[in-house]
Amino acid sequence: MELEDSKSEQLLIAITELMESGVSFLDACIHYADTYDIEIEIIGEIIRRSQVLAAKAREDAESLRLVEKMHRLPV
């Protein structure tokens, strides 16, 4: 479990850095996979297992209108 957590943490850090430079979450994931020669399916699996990464992926997909926006309760 720790190994998976460290992978998702590394991915989150790398993707956050790319997003700060104006790259979308999905493009950052593709860039990360290309840079480290990782299958995109593995990146997808890491994202599915991390609530933080899954939420970022959902937000990006909503902003790009790839999925329907989820209705959220006001907090």
N, C-alpha and C positions, 0 to 999 in steps of 0.2 A: 504494500500500500504506500509506503514512503517513496518508493521509486516512482510510482505513478504521480504522487503529489509533487515531487521535484520536477518531473517532466512538465506538468501543467504549470508549475510556478515559473519555470524557464520560458515556456511558451508565452505565458502572460506577460512577463517582463519584456521579451523581445517584441511582442505584438504591440504592447503599450508604447514602446519607444517609436515604433514605426507609425502608429496612429498619431502620435504627437507631431510628426512631421507632415501630417495631412493625408496619410494613406488609410483607406477603409479597412475595417477588420478583416473582411474576406480577402482583399488583396494582400494584406499583411500575412495572413495564414499561407497563402500561395507562395509569397516571397520567402517565408521562413522554410517551407517545405523544399523549395528549389535550392535555397542557400545551403541547407544542411542535408540535401539529397535524401529526404524522407518522403515516403509515399503519402499522398494527401489523405488517404483513408486512415492512416495512423494519426494524423493531425485531427481528423474528424472524431476519432475515438477518444482522444485526449480531451477534446472540447466537450463531447457528450458526458464524460465522467466528471467534469468540473462545472459546478454551478455558476461560478463567476464567468468562465469562458463561454458557457452556453448562453448566459444572459447577454453578454456582449455580442455574441453571434446573432441572437434574436433581435437585439436593438438595431444592429447594422442592417440586417435583412429587412426589418420594418422600414428603416429610413430609405432604403433603396427600392422599397415597394415590391420586394420579392415574396413577402408573406403578408398576410392580413394583420393589421395591428391588433394586439391583445388589449382588451379593456381592463384597465387597472383601477383599483380603488384609490381615491385621493388620500394621500398620507400627509 
